[in-house]
Amino acid sequence: MYQMKQHWHQDEESFFGIGVYQPKTAHNIGTLWRTAYILGASFIFIIDGKYNHQGSDTAKAWSKIPFFKYDDFDHFYNSMPHSTQLVDIETGETSLPLNKFTHPPRASYLLGAENNGLPEKIIQRCHHLTRLPGKTSMNVAVSGSIVIYDRVAKRESF
């Protein structure tokens, strides 16, 4: 008979995914997917955008972690895994600087495209807002990679 575990290690209770709202280029998604795979993401996603396989994905991340495509934000939000907190990576003044941000155990990180960011109606539905240093937005794949690295580095220090 199978015995259910009564206690779990913190690592067993945590996961994360990362995605982009209305991505501008498929190349950025391919780059982010590879970084997400290398640094331990459970999934990646896009909302209201297109993606074509990229030759730049030399790690074949597409075969290692799932990619989800959502038609709109409500579809994504209603499909988030149970007990997952949505973290917006945004340059707004109300966002907490990334160096002071505590990553939730179960998170979906959401980035906006470089030219538009995220609409206010989406920002209002996020559980957390954090921002990277700098005066202007960075490339979305670079921003996502920095956030993933920050999560991994902070969680390893526990």
matplotlib code that plots the C-alpha trace (Angstrom):
import matplotlib.pyplot as plt

x = [0.0, 1.2, 1.9, 1.4, 4.2, 3.3, 6.1, 7.8, 11.1, 10.6, 12.1, 9.3, 6.7, 8.1, 8.1, 8.0, 7.2, 7.8, 6.1, 5.5, 2.4, 2.2, 5.8, 7.3, 9.6, 9.8, 13.6, 13.2, 10.8, 13.4, 16.1, 14.0, 12.9, 16.5, 17.4, 14.3, 15.2, 18.8, 17.9, 15.1, 11.8, 8.8, 7.2, 7.1, 4.2, 3.0, -0.2, -1.7, 1.3, 2.8, 5.8, 7.7, 10.5, 13.8, 17.1, 18.8, 17.4, 20.5, 19.6, 16.3, 14.4, 11.2, 11.7, 12.4, 9.9, 6.4, 5.4, 1.8, 0.1, -2.9, -5.3, -5.8, -4.9, -8.2, -7.4, -4.0, -5.1, -7.8, -5.3, -2.6, -1.6, -3.3, -1.6, 0.6, 1.3, 1.5, 4.6, 4.7, 8.1, 7.4, 9.3, 6.5, 7.3, 5.1, 7.2, 9.6, 13.2, 14.3, 17.2, 14.6, 12.0, 11.2, 10.2, 7.1, 7.5, 5.1, 5.3, 4.4, 6.5, 4.9, 6.8, 5.3, 6.8, 9.6, 7.5, 4.2, 4.8, 1.6, -1.8, -3.0, -5.9, -3.3, -1.0, -3.9, -4.4, -0.8, 0.1, 3.5, 5.2, 9.0, 11.4, 14.9, 17.4, 17.7, 15.9, 14.4, 13.2, 15.6, 15.2, 12.4, 14.6, 17.4, 14.9, 13.4, 16.8, 17.8, 14.7, 15.1, 18.7, 17.7, 15.2, 17.6, 20.4, 18.1, 16.6, 20.0, 21.1, 18.4]
y = [0.0, 3.5, 5.7, 9.4, 11.7, 13.8, 16.3, 17.9, 19.6, 23.3, 22.5, 19.9, 22.6, 25.2, 25.7, 28.6, 29.5, 32.6, 34.2, 37.2, 39.2, 40.1, 39.2, 41.2, 38.5, 34.7, 34.9, 36.4, 33.6, 31.0, 32.7, 32.9, 29.3, 28.1, 30.2, 29.0, 25.3, 25.8, 27.5, 25.1, 26.6, 24.2, 25.9, 29.0, 30.7, 33.5, 35.4, 36.9, 36.2, 33.9, 31.6, 29.7, 27.2, 29.0, 27.5, 29.4, 26.9, 24.7, 23.1, 21.8, 23.3, 22.7, 19.0, 19.5, 22.0, 22.7, 25.8, 27.1, 29.6, 31.5, 33.6, 36.3, 37.2, 35.8, 32.4, 32.4, 33.7, 31.0, 28.3, 29.1, 26.2, 26.1, 28.3, 30.1, 33.8, 36.1, 38.3, 41.2, 42.4, 46.1, 49.4, 51.2, 53.3, 51.0, 48.0, 46.6, 46.6, 43.1, 43.1, 43.5, 41.1, 37.8, 35.2, 33.2, 29.4, 28.9, 31.7, 32.7, 35.6, 37.8, 40.3, 42.7, 43.3, 45.9, 48.5, 48.3, 46.7, 45.5, 47.1, 48.5, 46.1, 43.2, 44.9, 45.3, 41.5, 40.6, 39.4, 41.1, 43.8, 43.9, 45.9, 45.6, 48.4, 50.9, 53.9, 52.1, 48.6, 45.9, 43.2, 40.9, 37.7, 39.5, 40.8, 37.3, 35.7, 38.2, 37.5, 33.7, 34.0, 36.2, 33.6, 30.7, 32.6, 33.7, 30.3, 28.5, 30.8, 29.4]
z = [0.0, -0.9, 2.2, 1.7, 2.9, 6.0, 5.7, 2.7, 2.2, 1.1, -2.3, -2.9, -2.3, -4.7, -8.4, -10.8, -14.3, -16.4, -19.3, -21.4, -22.2, -25.9, -26.8, -29.7, -31.1, -31.0, -30.6, -27.1, -26.1, -27.3, -25.3, -22.2, -22.6, -22.7, -19.6, -17.8, -18.4, -17.4, -14.1, -13.1, -14.2, -14.3, -17.3, -19.5, -21.2, -23.5, -23.3, -26.5, -28.8, -31.3, -31.1, -33.7, -32.8, -32.7, -34.0, -31.2, -28.7, -28.8, -25.5, -26.9, -24.0, -25.8, -25.0, -21.3, -19.9, -21.1, -23.0, -22.6, -24.9, -23.6, -25.8, -23.2, -19.6, -18.1, -19.7, -18.2, -14.8, -14.5, -15.5, -13.0, -10.8, -7.4, -4.7, -7.3, -6.8, -9.8, -9.8, -12.2, -13.3, -13.9, -13.8, -11.8, -8.7, -6.6, -7.5, -4.9, -6.0, -6.9, -4.4, -1.6, -3.0, -1.4, -4.0, -3.2, -3.1, -6.0, -8.5, -12.1, -13.2, -15.8, -18.1, -20.6, -24.0, -24.0, -25.8, -23.9, -20.5, -18.9, -18.9, -15.5, -15.4, -15.3, -12.9, -10.4, -10.4, -9.6, -6.1, -6.2, -8.2, -8.4, -10.6, -11.9, -11.5, -14.3, -15.8, -18.8, -19.6, -20.8, -23.3, -22.1, -22.3, -20.3, -17.7, -17.2, -17.0, -14.2, -12.2, -12.5, -11.4, -8.5, -7.4, -7.6, -5.8, -3.0, -2.5, -2.5, 0.3, 2.7]

ax = plt.figure().add_subplot(projection="3d")
ax.plot(x, y, z, "-o")
ax.set_aspect("equal")
plt.show()
